Amino acid sequence: MQKPWGKAWCKNLERYSDYSNRVGRGRSYVKNGFIFDLKIFKGKVISLVQGTRATPYTCEISFNLLSKSKWEKIQELTESRFKTLEVLLKGQFPKELQEIFSEQGTGIFPTPKEIKFDCSCPDWASMCKHIAATLYAIGAKLDKHPELLFSLRGVNMSELIGSALEKHKNSLLKTAKNIKSNRVLDVRDSSLGKLFDIEFNS
């Protein structure tokens, strides 16, 4: 059974008409262990898939890197969710972040326009079953290592935590400053000066 990251990955691909009936074709390949040496790099995934011949086929799938504007928007939307992001670091996929990350066209999951693929098999179909298997296998890989999704799109998951931590710290400092200012004002209240016969300097 797929975990949240794998489900989110496949659900994202399957909601596009070009992929809806194809990604599932590779499910049996993954379950039967026909995917070898799947590696996820920045902007690229490479795998070996065992087909009908003795030698495995080589699949290479390229992904556009996440644009700076999209990444900044995601950071902006998540920076107030410090505690939720801590859960993210533990490998979980908090419900509060699923909508942000999965938003079509603006989230971290890729669209078909951002994906290009190539397979060494002789199948000239727009998406052969070896590519479909590799796409499905990526989801299984993300279940164990969700940080690889961020690496794949060329961004760093820890930046979300850093941004949220900075905002959280600034908020605490602002609160502390306001409390300190209020206390100073209270002490310098003119009525207190009269009561204790003290004159406060401005």
VEXPA-134331 format. One line per field, with one value per atom (N, C-alpha, C): residue number from 1; residue in three letters; atom name; x, y, z. Coordinates in pm, whole numbers, plus 50000, padded with zeros to 5 digits. Atoms other than C-alpha are relative to their C-alpha. Layout:
<sites>
pos	(NUM_...) $
code	(ALA_...) $
site	(CA_...) $
xx	(X_...) $
yy	(Y_...) $
zz	(Z_...) $
</sites>
This chain:
<sites>
pos	(1_1_1_2_2_2_3_3_3_4_4_4_5_5_5_6_6_6_7_7_7_8_8_8_9_9_9_10_10_10_11_11_11_12_12_12_13_13_13_14_14_14_15_15_15_16_16_16_17_17_17_18_18_18_19_19_19_20_20_20_21_21_21_22_22_22_23_23_23_24_24_24_25_25_25_26_26_26_27_27_27_28_28_28_29_29_29_30_30_30_31_31_31_32_32_32_33_33_33_34_34_34_35_35_35_36_36_36_37_37_37_38_38_38_39_39_39_40_40_40_41_41_41_42_42_42_43_43_43_44_44_44_45_45_45_46_46_46_47_47_47_48_48_48_49_49_49_50_50_50_51_51_51_52_52_52_53_53_53_54_54_54_55_55_55_56_56_56_57_57_57_58_58_58_59_59_59_60_60_60_61_61_61_62_62_62_63_63_63_64_64_64_65_65_65_66_66_66_67_67_67_68_68_68_69_69_69_70_70_70_71_71_71_72_72_72_73_73_73_74_74_74_75_75_75_76_76_76_77_77_77_78_78_78_79_79_79_80_80_80_81_81_81_82_82_82_83_83_83_84_84_84_85_85_85_86_86_86_87_87_87_88_88_88_89_89_89_90_90_90_91_91_91_92_92_92_93_93_93_94_94_94_95_95_95_96_96_96_97_97_97_98_98_98_99_99_99_100_100_100_101_101_101_102_102_102_103_103_103_104_104_104_105_105_105_106_106_106_107_107_107_108_108_108_109_109_109_110_110_110_111_111_111_112_112_112_113_113_113_114_114_114_115_115_115_116_116_116_117_117_117_118_118_118_119_119_119_120_120_120_121_121_121_122_122_122_123_123_123_124_124_124_125_125_125_126_126_126_127_127_127_128_128_128_129_129_129_130_130_130_131_131_131_132_132_132_133_133_133_134_134_134_135_135_135_136_136_136_137_137_137_138_138_138_139_139_139_140_140_140_141_141_141_142_142_142_143_143_143_144_144_144_145_145_145_146_146_146_147_147_147_148_148_148_149_149_149_150_150_150_151_151_151_152_152_152_153_153_153_154_154_154_155_155_155_156_156_156_157_157_157_158_158_158_159_159_159_160_160_160_161_161_161_162_162_162_163_163_163_164_164_164_165_165_165_166_166_166_167_167_167_168_168_168_169_169_169_170_170_170_171_171_171_172_172_172_173_173_173_174_174_174_175_175_175_176_176_176_177_177_177_178_178_178_179_179_179_180_180_180_181_181_181_182_182_182_183_183_183_184_184_184_185_185_185_186_186_186_187_187_187_188_188_188_189_189_189_190_190_190_191_191_191_192_192_192_193_193_193_194_194_194_195_195_195_196_196_196_197_197_197_198_198_198_199_199_199_200_200_200_201_201_201_202_202_202) $
code	(MET_MET_MET_GLN_GLN_GLN_LYS_LYS_LYS_PRO_PRO_PRO_TRP_TRP_TRP_GLY_GLY_GLY_LYS_LYS_LYS_ALA_ALA_ALA_TRP_TRP_TRP_CYS_CYS_CYS_LYS_LYS_LYS_ASN_ASN_ASN_LEU_LEU_LEU_GLU_GLU_GLU_ARG_ARG_ARG_TYR_TYR_TYR_SER_SER_SER_ASP_ASP_ASP_TYR_TYR_TYR_SER_SER_SER_ASN_ASN_ASN_ARG_ARG_ARG_VAL_VAL_VAL_GLY_GLY_GLY_ARG_ARG_ARG_GLY_GLY_GLY_ARG_ARG_ARG_SER_SER_SER_TYR_TYR_TYR_VAL_VAL_VAL_LYS_LYS_LYS_ASN_ASN_ASN_GLY_GLY_GLY_PHE_PHE_PHE_ILE_ILE_ILE_PHE_PHE_PHE_ASP_ASP_ASP_LEU_LEU_LEU_LYS_LYS_LYS_ILE_ILE_ILE_PHE_PHE_PHE_LYS_LYS_LYS_GLY_GLY_GLY_LYS_LYS_LYS_VAL_VAL_VAL_ILE_ILE_ILE_SER_SER_SER_LEU_LEU_LEU_VAL_VAL_VAL_GLN_GLN_GLN_GLY_GLY_GLY_THR_THR_THR_ARG_ARG_ARG_ALA_ALA_ALA_THR_THR_THR_PRO_PRO_PRO_TYR_TYR_TYR_THR_THR_THR_CYS_CYS_CYS_GLU_GLU_GLU_ILE_ILE_ILE_SER_SER_SER_PHE_PHE_PHE_ASN_ASN_ASN_LEU_LEU_LEU_LEU_LEU_LEU_SER_SER_SER_LYS_LYS_LYS_SER_SER_SER_LYS_LYS_LYS_TRP_TRP_TRP_GLU_GLU_GLU_LYS_LYS_LYS_ILE_ILE_ILE_GLN_GLN_GLN_GLU_GLU_GLU_LEU_LEU_LEU_THR_THR_THR_GLU_GLU_GLU_SER_SER_SER_ARG_ARG_ARG_PHE_PHE_PHE_LYS_LYS_LYS_THR_THR_THR_LEU_LEU_LEU_GLU_GLU_GLU_VAL_VAL_VAL_LEU_LEU_LEU_LEU_LEU_LEU_LYS_LYS_LYS_GLY_GLY_GLY_GLN_GLN_GLN_PHE_PHE_PHE_PRO_PRO_PRO_LYS_LYS_LYS_GLU_GLU_GLU_LEU_LEU_LEU_GLN_GLN_GLN_GLU_GLU_GLU_ILE_ILE_ILE_PHE_PHE_PHE_SER_SER_SER_GLU_GLU_GLU_GLN_GLN_GLN_GLY_GLY_GLY_THR_THR_THR_GLY_GLY_GLY_ILE_ILE_ILE_PHE_PHE_PHE_PRO_PRO_PRO_THR_THR_THR_PRO_PRO_PRO_LYS_LYS_LYS_GLU_GLU_GLU_ILE_ILE_ILE_LYS_LYS_LYS_PHE_PHE_PHE_ASP_ASP_ASP_CYS_CYS_CYS_SER_SER_SER_CYS_CYS_CYS_PRO_PRO_PRO_ASP_ASP_ASP_TRP_TRP_TRP_ALA_ALA_ALA_SER_SER_SER_MET_MET_MET_CYS_CYS_CYS_LYS_LYS_LYS_HIS_HIS_HIS_ILE_ILE_ILE_ALA_ALA_ALA_ALA_ALA_ALA_THR_THR_THR_LEU_LEU_LEU_TYR_TYR_TYR_ALA_ALA_ALA_ILE_ILE_ILE_GLY_GLY_GLY_ALA_ALA_ALA_LYS_LYS_LYS_LEU_LEU_LEU_ASP_ASP_ASP_LYS_LYS_LYS_HIS_HIS_HIS_PRO_PRO_PRO_GLU_GLU_GLU_LEU_LEU_LEU_LEU_LEU_LEU_PHE_PHE_PHE_SER_SER_SER_LEU_LEU_LEU_ARG_ARG_ARG_GLY_GLY_GLY_VAL_VAL_VAL_ASN_ASN_ASN_MET_MET_MET_SER_SER_SER_GLU_GLU_GLU_LEU_LEU_LEU_ILE_ILE_ILE_GLY_GLY_GLY_SER_SER_SER_ALA_ALA_ALA_LEU_LEU_LEU_GLU_GLU_GLU_LYS_LYS_LYS_HIS_HIS_HIS_LYS_LYS_LYS_ASN_ASN_ASN_SER_SER_SER_LEU_LEU_LEU_LEU_LEU_LEU_LYS_LYS_LYS_THR_THR_THR_ALA_ALA_ALA_LYS_LYS_LYS_ASN_ASN_ASN_ILE_ILE_ILE_LYS_LYS_LYS_SER_SER_SER_ASN_ASN_ASN_ARG_ARG_ARG_VAL_VAL_VAL_LEU_LEU_LEU_ASP_ASP_ASP_VAL_VAL_VAL_ARG_ARG_ARG_ASP_ASP_ASP_SER_SER_SER_SER_SER_SER_LEU_LEU_LEU_GLY_GLY_GLY_LYS_LYS_LYS_LEU_LEU_LEU_PHE_PHE_PHE_ASP_ASP_ASP_ILE_ILE_ILE_GLU_GLU_GLU_PHE_PHE_PHE_ASN_ASN_ASN_SER_SER_SER) $
site	(N_CA_C_N_CA_C_N_CA_C_N_CA_C_N_CA_C_N_CA_C_N_CA_C_N_CA_C_N_CA_C_N_CA_C_N_CA_C_N_CA_C_N_CA_C_N_CA_C_N_CA_C_N_CA_C_N_CA_C_N_CA_C_N_CA_C_N_CA_C_N_CA_C_N_CA_C_N_CA_C_N_CA_C_N_CA_C_N_CA_C_N_CA_C_N_CA_C_N_CA_C_N_CA_C_N_CA_C_N_CA_C_N_CA_C_N_CA_C_N_CA_C_N_CA_C_N_CA_C_N_CA_C_N_CA_C_N_CA_C_N_CA_C_N_CA_C_N_CA_C_N_CA_C_N_CA_C_N_CA_C_N_CA_C_N_CA_C_N_CA_C_N_CA_C_N_CA_C_N_CA_C_N_CA_C_N_CA_C_N_CA_C_N_CA_C_N_CA_C_N_CA_C_N_CA_C_N_CA_C_N_CA_C_N_CA_C_N_CA_C_N_CA_C_N_CA_C_N_CA_C_N_CA_C_N_CA_C_N_CA_C_N_CA_C_N_CA_C_N_CA_C_N_CA_C_N_CA_C_N_CA_C_N_CA_C_N_CA_C_N_CA_C_N_CA_C_N_CA_C_N_CA_C_N_CA_C_N_CA_C_N_CA_C_N_CA_C_N_CA_C_N_CA_C_N_CA_C_N_CA_C_N_CA_C_N_CA_C_N_CA_C_N_CA_C_N_CA_C_N_CA_C_N_CA_C_N_CA_C_N_CA_C_N_CA_C_N_CA_C_N_CA_C_N_CA_C_N_CA_C_N_CA_C_N_CA_C_N_CA_C_N_CA_C_N_CA_C_N_CA_C_N_CA_C_N_CA_C_N_CA_C_N_CA_C_N_CA_C_N_CA_C_N_CA_C_N_CA_C_N_CA_C_N_CA_C_N_CA_C_N_CA_C_N_CA_C_N_CA_C_N_CA_C_N_CA_C_N_CA_C_N_CA_C_N_CA_C_N_CA_C_N_CA_C_N_CA_C_N_CA_C_N_CA_C_N_CA_C_N_CA_C_N_CA_C_N_CA_C_N_CA_C_N_CA_C_N_CA_C_N_CA_C_N_CA_C_N_CA_C_N_CA_C_N_CA_C_N_CA_C_N_CA_C_N_CA_C_N_CA_C_N_CA_C_N_CA_C_N_CA_C_N_CA_C_N_CA_C_N_CA_C_N_CA_C_N_CA_C_N_CA_C_N_CA_C_N_CA_C_N_CA_C_N_CA_C_N_CA_C_N_CA_C_N_CA_C_N_CA_C_N_CA_C_N_CA_C_N_CA_C_N_CA_C_N_CA_C_N_CA_C_N_CA_C_N_CA_C_N_CA_C_N_CA_C_N_CA_C_N_CA_C_N_CA_C_N_CA_C_N_CA_C_N_CA_C_N_CA_C_N_CA_C_N_CA_C_N_CA_C_N_CA_C_N_CA_C_N_CA_C_N_CA_C_N_CA_C_N_CA_C_N_CA_C_N_CA_C_N_CA_C_N_CA_C_N_CA_C_N_CA_C_N_CA_C_N_CA_C_N_CA_C_N_CA_C) $
xx	(50084_50000_50088_49922_50135_49971_50013_50195_49965_50045_50087_50086_49916_50390_49983_50017_50356_49863_50136_49980_49989_50006_50023_50073_49923_50286_49919_50077_50072_49868_50125_49751_50023_49967_49920_50012_49981_50021_49869_50121_49691_49887_50106_49482_50016_49979_49632_49962_50054_49465_50108_49892_49797_50060_49937_49898_49900_50100_49571_49990_50016_49554_50133_49871_49927_50090_49911_50102_49973_50036_49911_50056_49944_50059_50129_49872_50386_49990_50018_50237_50049_49961_50288_50152_49854_50650_50067_49945_50718_49975_50035_50535_50078_49927_50720_50152_49857_51058_50078_49932_51141_50074_49929_51282_50133_49867_51656_50067_49909_51884_49935_50066_51637_50073_49925_51829_49933_50062_51688_50107_49904_51905_49926_50057_51848_49950_50058_51608_49999_49990_51652_49982_50012_51559_50046_49950_51739_49971_50028_51636_50030_49989_51689_49876_50126_51372_50011_49993_51362_49875_50111_51149_50002_50005_51110_50137_49866_51473_50087_49912_51763_50061_49937_51921_49894_50098_51724_50005_50008_51608_50038_49962_51743_49896_50098_51488_50060_49953_51573_49886_50110_51313_50054_49954_51391_49884_50102_51198_50050_49963_51200_50021_49979_51339_49889_50104_51092_50047_49961_51093_50016_49975_51212_49872_50125_50873_49907_50085_50689_50054_49940_50936_49979_50021_50908_49855_50141_50530_49972_50017_50544_50057_49939_50777_49910_50089_50540_49877_50120_50243_50025_49969_50424_50074_49913_50631_49929_50074_50354_49963_50036_50328_50124_49872_50643_49988_50016_50518_49966_50035_50371_50122_49879_50702_50096_49918_50876_49959_50051_50654_50048_49952_50759_50142_49861_51123_50011_50001_51029_49955_50038_50922_49851_50145_50548_49952_50058_50318_49877_50112_50099_49887_50115_49748_49999_49999_49799_50088_49908_50075_49964_50031_49924_49938_50067_49704_50100_49901_49994_50096_49903_50239_49937_50066_49981_49921_50077_49823_50045_49968_49806_50063_49931_50057_50083_49925_50189_50068_49941_50281_50136_49866_50600_49996_50011_50465_49997_49988_50541_49875_50106_50296_50060_49947_50327_50092_49917_50473_50141_49870_50759_50076_49939_50843_50035_49958_51040_50063_49947_51132_50053_49938_51335_50028_49976_51361_50073_49922_51599_49923_50079_51318_49952_50045_51182_49856_50139_50832_49995_50006_50750_49880_50114_50449_50048_49962_50444_50047_49951_50484_49998_49995_50605_49979_50027_50538_50122_49880_50899_50010_50006_50863_49890_50113_50526_50042_49954_50690_50096_49904_50967_49927_50077_50717_49929_50068_50525_50100_49897_50845_50053_49956_50938_49915_50090_50632_50038_49959_50745_50130_49873_51090_49976_50028_50944_49938_50056_50757_50109_49889_51093_50091_49910_51282_49931_50075_51042_50086_49913_51330_50051_49954_51422_49910_50089_51116_50049_49948_51264_50131_49875_51604_49973_50037_51440_49960_50046_51283_50100_49893_51606_49987_50015_51506_50038_49956_51599_49889_50109_51337_50032_49962_51535_49980_50024_51483_49862_50134_51116_50006_49986_51213_50074_49922_51471_49918_50085_51223_49896_50102_50956_50062_49931_51207_50034_49966_51319_49878_50123_50962_49953_50040_50888_50086_49908_51195_49967_50033_51107_49870_50128_50754_50019_49973_50886_50071_49926_51127_49908_50094_50850_49908_50087_50625_50073_49920_50903_50025_49975_50978_49876_50125_50614_49971_50022_50591_50092_49903_50907_49958_50042_50777_49881_50120_50445_50038_49956_50626_50067_49933_50839_49898_50105_50531_49926_50071_50363_50079_49915_50659_50007_49986_50676_49867_50133_50306_50004_49995_50260_49935_50068_50023_50091_49905_50295_50105_49903_50534_49949_50060_50298_49991_50017_50236_50130_49872_50606_50090_49925_50712_50127_49885_50937_49973_50014_50996_50076_49937_51063_50055_49943_51296_49941_50058_51155_50107) $
yy	(49880_50000_50125_49878_50338_50093_49902_50598_50135_49870_50966_50061_49937_51082_49931_50074_50804_50023_49975_50855_50139_49862_51230_50012_49997_51176_49941_50067_50931_50073_49926_51128_50125_49881_51436_49965_50039_51254_49952_50060_51071_50100_49902_51389_50070_49946_51486_49893_50096_51322_49919_50071_51231_49889_50097_51030_49910_50067_50913_49850_50142_50579_49928_50058_50519_49970_50021_50556_49866_50127_50257_49878_50113_50039_49948_50040_50036_49944_50045_49933_49856_50141_49560_49982_50007_49619_50030_49961_49788_49889_50103_49523_49871_50123_49242_50019_49976_49405_50011_49989_49480_50133_49872_49826_49985_50012_49829_50137_49886_50101_50133_49872_50392_50109_49892_50711_50134_49869_51058_50107_49891_51358_50133_49868_51729_50009_49987_51755_49874_50121_51394_49874_50132_51034_49897_50105_50735_49865_50133_50372_49893_50117_50027_49917_50074_49833_49870_50130_49464_49978_50026_49395_49855_50137_49091_49946_50046_49081_49983_50030_48971_50126_49877_49315_50104_49899_49579_50123_49875_49893_50118_49879_50232_50108_49892_50499_50127_49871_50866_50100_49904_51119_50133_49867_51491_50084_49914_51738_50144_49860_52115_50032_49957_52273_50099_49910_52462_50144_49860_52830_50072_49923_53083_50060_49937_53254_49898_50105_52926_49959_50041_52830_50107_49891_53171_50005_50002_53143_49887_50113_52800_50033_49960_52937_50098_49899_53228_49934_50067_52994_49908_50097_52761_50059_49946_52997_50020_49984_53037_49864_50135_52657_49929_50050_52601_49858_50131_52303_49893_50094_52140_49962_50025_52174_49908_50092_51996_49855_50133_51697_49956_50027_51723_49945_50044_51677_49854_50138_51345_49902_50086_51213_49986_50007_51260_50108_49903_51452_50060_49940_51678_50045_49961_51739_50150_49855_52111_50045_49964_52107_49934_50075_51865_50089_49913_52128_50097_49905_52372_49933_50070_52119_49940_50069_51954_50093_49906_52268_49992_50020_52216_50125_49891_52433_50089_49912_52611_49924_50079_52328_49945_50055_52126_49878_50115_51830_50048_49955_51852_49978_50016_51896_49927_50070_51697_50088_49909_52005_50012_49989_51991_49869_50133_51627_49956_50058_51473_49865_50133_51107_49930_50077_50863_49859_50140_50483_49930_50071_50251_49886_50107_50008_50040_49970_49982_50051_49954_50091_50149_49860_50417_50072_49935_50492_50124_49875_50839_49976_50041_50670_49848_50146_50312_49952_50054_50080_50009_49988_50113_50139_49864_50489_50009_50000_50437_49935_50070_50192_50088_49912_50440_50114_49892_50720_49950_50058_50491_49969_50036_50378_50122_49876_50739_50024_49983_50757_49911_50095_50448_50046_49949_50603_50119_49880_50927_49965_50043_50735_49983_50022_50649_50122_49885_50962_50121_49888_51257_50120_49887_51504_49995_50014_51365_50074_49924_51536_50144_49864_51871_50006_50007_51769_49990_50019_51660_50132_49872_52004_50114_49901_52182_50095_49916_52320_49919_50065_52243_50003_50008_52121_50076_49934_52265_50151_49857_52614_50039_49973_52588_50013_49996_52517_50127_49881_52796_50127_49883_53049_50011_50001_52944_50032_49976_52947_50148_49858_53299_50085_49926_53426_49975_50035_53242_50077_49929_53399_50149_49857_53748_50030_49981_53705_49999_50007_53604_50125_49879_53898_50122_49888_54139_49997_50014_54001_50040_49967_54027_50150_49856_54383_50078_49932_54484_49987_50021_54331_50090_49916_54515_50147_49861_54846_50032_49978_54809_50012_49995_54743_50133_49871_55055_50111_49899_55262_49995_50015_55120_50063_49948_55211_50151_49855_55563_50073_49938_55627_50114_49881_55975_49980_50025_55849_49929_50069_55618_50098_49899_55913_50083_49920_56113_49918_50085_55818_49985_50023_55763_50123_49875_56126_49986_50021_56028_50073_49932_56237_49921_50078_56030_50093_49924_56167_49950_50039_56163_49938) $
zz	(50000_50000_50000_50008_49903_50117_49895_50169_49938_50052_50137_49891_50103_49937_49865_50125_49679_49939_50049_49653_49938_50050_49609_49866_50124_49337_49884_50106_49137_49972_50018_49196_49917_50079_49055_49852_50140_48737_49936_50054_48695_49975_50024_48703_49865_50134_48366_49898_50097_48066_49930_50069_47902_50084_49911_48207_50072_49916_48364_49976_50031_48184_49977_50034_48153_50119_49885_48487_50066_49936_48623_49928_50077_48347_50063_49942_48535_50140_49862_48869_50020_49985_48811_49989_50013_48707_50134_49870_49040_50102_49903_49243_49979_50030_49065_50004_49983_49125_49871_50129_48761_49983_50006_48840_50073_49940_48903_50006_49991_49027_49964_50025_49024_50079_49937_49097_49969_50015_49154_50018_49998_49073_49989_50023_49039_49856_50133_48744_49916_50082_48636_50083_49940_48716_49896_50088_48568_50064_49946_48605_49895_50086_48462_50023_49989_48387_49920_50067_48306_49915_50092_48001_49955_50052_47778_49959_50038_47671_50124_49887_47889_50062_49951_47914_50037_49959_48110_49910_50076_47932_50090_49926_48036_49978_50005_48118_50059_49949_48161_49990_49994_48270_50053_49960_48286_50051_49941_48500_50005_49986_48482_50147_49863_48794_50039_49950_49010_49985_50021_48919_50134_49878_49174_50055_49956_49183_50067_49940_49256_50137_49874_49527_50108_49904_49694_50046_49964_49685_50098_49910_49850_50138_49873_50117_50074_49940_50176_50062_49952_50217_50118_49894_50456_50119_49896_50669_50134_49874_50927_50062_49955_50972_50055_49947_51176_50055_49938_51378_49896_50107_51066_49918_50077_50885_50077_49921_51173_49973_50031_51099_49861_50135_50734_50002_49991_50831_50046_49952_50991_49892_50110_50651_49979_50015_50697_49904_50094_50463_50066_49927_50682_49909_50081_50551_49972_50016_50602_49883_50108_50339_49867_50122_50088_49893_50098_49925_49937_50050_49893_49903_50084_49752_49875_50111_49524_49909_50082_49380_49855_50142_49005_49939_50068_48823_50090_49909_49135_50113_49893_49371_49961_50025_49387_49908_50090_49188_49855_50139_48813_49915_50100_48526_49880_50118_48200_49914_50080_48029_50057_49935_48277_50001_50000_48205_49858_50128_47918_50031_49970_47891_49876_50107_47688_50051_49963_47692_49887_50101_47512_49933_50060_47427_49860_50137_47067_49991_50000_47172_49970_50040_46995_50060_49935_47214_50075_49933_47370_50144_49868_47706_50007_49995_47710_50144_49867_48003_50092_49918_48118_50063_49947_48156_50105_49905_48325_50131_49880_48565_50080_49931_48644_50071_49938_48711_50126_49885_48944_50111_49903_49114_50074_49934_49188_50124_49887_49412_50117_49896_49603_50067_49948_49643_50093_49920_49779_50134_49873_50049_50105_49908_50203_50012_50001_50104_49935_50057_50053_49962_50032_50048_49856_50139_49705_49902_50086_49557_49986_50001_49653_49921_50075_49518_49850_50140_49193_49935_50054_49149_50022_49987_49238_50116_49882_49578_50124_49877_49939_50103_49904_50184_50129_49876_50477_49993_50014_50334_50052_49947_50425_50152_49856_50785_50041_49968_50785_49990_50019_50650_50110_49894_50900_50135_49873_51186_50016_49996_51096_50033_49972_51094_50143_49864_51420_50101_49910_51584_50003_50006_51462_50072_49933_51592_50152_49857_51935_50050_49962_51943_50003_50005_51844_50121_49883_52116_50128_49882_52373_50009_50004_52265_50042_49965_52294_50150_49857_52642_50081_49931_52749_49992_50018_52605_50088_49918_52785_50147_49861_53112_50032_49981_53067_50012_49996_52999_50132_49874_53307_50114_49893_53528_49997_50015_53388_50006_49990_53437_50103_49915_53587_50135_49873_53854_50098_49914_53982_50051_49959_53992_50116_49893_54207_50128_49884_54435_50078_49935_54508_49999_50004_54458_49919_50090_54169_49868_50130_53857_49896_50107_53544_49892_50112_53277_49870_50130_52924_49911) $
</sites>
